[in-house]
Amino acid sequence: MATQNLTLKLPAEIIRKAKVVAAERGTSISALVTEKIEEIVGEDAAYQAARRRASEWLTHGWHLGGPSTGLGAGRRDA
């Protein structure tokens, strides 16, 4: 994957602590930031997919028993 530089301004104390964490993990601050951003992006993608599925389910409706009428009649998948 191609990389691109990014400039961040962080409090000096956070940078100092991040250096310690990175050293303890045998990695770099850049790798720590990359890992966390990838985690956030992945969580957001999963959330958006779940939101689309829920919206689709609501659009189709659910048959909750009784006479079958309208869209979603007989639907039992969850």
Residue, then its C-alpha position, 0 to 999 in steps of 0.5 A: m500500500a502506498t504511504q503518505n506523510l501526515t503532520l500532527k501537532l500533539p501535546a509534548e507529554i503525549i508524544r513522550k508517553a507515545k515514545v515509551v509505549a512504542a519502545e516497549r512494543g518494539t515499534s514506532i509512533s507512526a506504526l501505533v498511529t497507523e494501527k489505531i486509525e486502521e482500527i477506527v476505520g474498520e469499526d466505522a466500515a462495520y458500523q455502516a454495513a450494519r446500519r445498511r442491513a438494519s435499514e433494509w430490514l426496516t424497509h421490508g418489514w417483518h411478519l409477526g403472525g396473523p394474516s399475511t399482508g404487504l411486503g415482508a409477509g412470511r419473512r422469518d430470517a433474522 
